[in-house]
Amino acid sequence: MKYAPNSKVDTDARRTVQRLVAKIKSSTDELYEQSRLVFVITAPEIHAPGAEVGLVSCDVKLLPSDDGATADTAIRMSGGLRSFRGKDVLPNIEVSIGLVNESWTLSALTFRLYDLVRHELEHARQHSSGAMTYEYEGAHAAWDVPKSVVDYYLDPLEVEAHVMGQHMYAKKKHFALRNVLAIKAQRLKMNMVHSRVPKREAEDVAARILGAWIAYAELRVPKAM
């Protein structure tokens, strides 16, 4: 696979992640003393016009120890782009992180943040271009409701954001994007199965989503596949 060497949005995502990780690293004692860390950073100077954001807020919670936690499940993460009305007001990125005590690592957290921040910067591009309007309300995926999973993950705006977030993750890991997307689709399937969705139905939904991701990736970042 080959990645574009000068992706400006990737550069902005990397610089944002570096600032987030530096803050978490320097505040580890506070996190363990209070079981929570809340902070805001100003977004670095943006190199990619159209992907500008104002602030990045981060809420980190320390979760109880879990002997069964893996490097992946020890970090629970979600994010969102909060947009405001008014052409002169930039959207903000909101990040929520749960870290399982004694199981999470700073390295794993960094890679997960590459995916999330790049995902939200793609939404910022959509917002700037008008593809994502102020009235836009994305679907919410409930793992026990396959239709909601389809509605969320096959939303064209989410397909773009998920692929580009995973592209950033794959780029940093030096993995083929196709394999990274397949692993993520497998996790979607397992989430549905664990929520009592019949295995065959979960497999069909995951296959549809993976197909949409691969089709988009082959058009936008074919060399990474």
N, C-alpha and C positions, 0 to 999 in steps of 0.2 A: 504494500500500500504506500501511497505518497500523499503527503499533506502540503497544502499551500503554505509557503514559508512566511508570508507576510499578511496573514489574515488580521486586519485591524481590529475586528470585533473580538477575536481570540486574544489579542494583546490586551484589550481593555478588560476582558474577563480575567485574564491571568493577573493583571495588576490589582484588580479588585479583590480577588481571592487572596493574594499575598497580604493585603492589608487586613482582611478579616482574620486570616490565620495568625498573623503577627499579634493581633489584639488578643485572640483567644490564648495563644501561647504565653503572652506576658501576664495574663490574668488567671492562670490556672489555679493559683492559690485561692483567689477570691471565689472561683467557681466551686472548689471543693469545700470551702468554708460555708458558703451560702447556698450551695446547690443550684445556683442560678447566676447567669451573667447576661446583662442587657446593655447594649451599646449601639451607637450610631456612628458611621463613618461617612465622610463626604466622598462621593465617587471620584476616582482619579480623572484627570483630564482625558476626555474621550478623543480617540484617534479616528473613530469611525463616525462620520456625520450621520445622524439619523438614529443612532443607538444611545443617545445621551440619557442619563438618569441623574436625579438630584442627590438623594441620600440612599444609603444602604443601612437598614436597621436589622439588628441581629439579636435574637432571644435564644440563649443557650441554657438548657436545663440538664442537670446531672440526674440520671435515672438509677434506680436500685441495681445492685449487682445481679448478674444473671449468669450462672455457670454454663448455660446452654448458648450464650450469645456467640456469634461468629464475628469476624472482622466486618462483615457486611451488616448483620442485624444489630451490631452494637451502636450503629449510628442511624438515627431516624431523622429525616430531614424533609422539610417542605419549604416552598417559597411562593412568592406572588409579586406581581407588578401592580402597584397602586397608582392609578392615574387620576389626575385632577382636571377639572374643566379650566380652560384658559390656555391659549396657545403659548404663553410665556412661562407656564408652570411645567417643570419636568416631572415625569413619573418617578416614583421611588420603588426600590426593591426591598421586600420584606422577607427575612430568612428566619426560620424556626428550626432549632436543632435540639435533639435529645441524644445524650451520650450515656451509654450504659457504663456505670462505674467499674473501673478496673479492666474493661474490655476494649475500649475504643483507643485508636491511635491517631496521632496528629497527621501521619502520612495518609491514612485512609480517609480522614476528614477532608484533607486538602483535595484529593481526587474527586470526592463526592461534590465538593463545592465548585470545582471546575464545571461539572455537568449542570448544576443548579444555576449558577450565575450566568453561564453562557445561554442557558435556556431562557432566563428572564431578559437578557440583553436582546435576544431574538424577538421577544415580545415587545421590547422597547422600539425596535426597528419597525415592527408591525404597527405599533401605536403612532410612530412618527409619520409613517407612510399613509395612514388613514385606514389600513386594513383592519386594525383593531380600533373600533370607535369607543367613545365614552360610554355608549349604551351596551357595549359587548358584555355578555355574561356567559362565561364558559360553563359547560356541563360539569357536574361533580361525579367522579367515579366511585360507586359503592360496590365493593368486590362481590357482594352477594346478589347484585342486580346486573347481569351481563349487558343489558341494553345500555345502562349508564356508563359502563366501561367502554363500549363501542362509541357512544355519543361523545365521550370526552377524548379518547385517544385518536379517533378518526376525524375530529374537527381539524380542518386544514391548517388552522393557526397552531394547533397543538402538535400536529405532525411535524411542521417546520421546526418548532421549538424543541421538541424531543430529539429529533434527528441532530440538530446542531449542538444541543447540549451533550449528547452521546458522542458526537464527533469530537468535541473538545476533550472529553474523557478519554476516548480512544487515542487521540493524538498524544496526550500526555503519558499514556500507558504504553504507547507504541504497539497497539493492537489493531487488527483489521476492523474497520467499522462494522462490517457485516456480522462479525462474530459478537461484537458488543451488543448490537441490536438484537441478535438472536437470544443472547443471555437475558436481556431485559424483558423480551417477550415471554421467555420461559418463566421469569419471576411473576409476570402478570398472571400467567396461567395458574401457577401455584397459589397465588393470593386468592384467586377465584375458587380453586379446589378446596383450599382450607376454609373458605366461607360457604362450603357445601354446594357449590355449583357443580353439576355433573361433569366429570372429567372430559367427556367428548365435546360438550358444549364449550367448556373453558378452552380446550385445544383449538376449536374452530375460531373462537373470538381472538385468541392470541395469534393465530395464523393470519387472520385478516389484518390485524394491526401491524404485524411484522411485514406483511406484503406491502402495506402503504408506506411504512418507513423505508423499506429497501427501494421502492419505486422512486420516492422523493430523493433519497440519498444518491441514487444513480444519476439523477439529473443535476443535482447541485454540487455534490462532492464525489464524483465517480472514482477519482484516483485513490480515495481513502478506503474504498470497498475491498 
